[in-house]
């Protein structure tokens, strides 16, 4: 569940980065939102992979 939440938050941060690229920055600059999205995506994949191995 947490891994999917990280992935969805990553998608949200990419949307905020796109909005910032169009000219409306929301709290962070577009490049910072992309870095947040990348970090959340990496953590999301890591959590999902670890959950996969714990099930077995």
N, C-alpha and C positions, 0 to 999 in steps of 0.2 A: 504494500500500500504506500509506503513512504517513497519507494523508488518511482512509482508512477506519479506521485505528487511532485517530486523533483523534476521529472520529465515535463509535466504540464506547466510548472513554473518556468522552466527553461523556454518553452514555447511562448509563454506570456512575456518573458523578457525580450525575446526576439521581436515580438510584435511592438513592444515599447521602443526598441531600437529602431524599428522601421518608422514608427511615428516620429521619433526624434530626427531621423534623417530627412523627413519631410518638413521639418522646421519647428516642431513643438516638442521640446525636451521636457520630460517629466522626471524631475528630481536628479537624474543622472544623465550624462551625455550618451549618445548612441553607442560609442565604442565601449563605454563602461557597461551598458546593458548587454552588449554582445559578450563581454567577458563574464558577466554574471550568468548569462545563459549557458555559456560553455562550461563553466564550473558546475552549475546545477545539472547539466546533462551528464557530465562525467560522474558526478556523485550518484545520479539516478541509475546509470548503467552499472556502476559498482555495486550498489545496494541490490539491484535486481539479480545480478550474477551471484552475489553472495547468498541471497535468499534461495536461488536455484540449487546451490550446492548444499544448503542446510536441509532441504527437503529430503534429499537422498540419504 
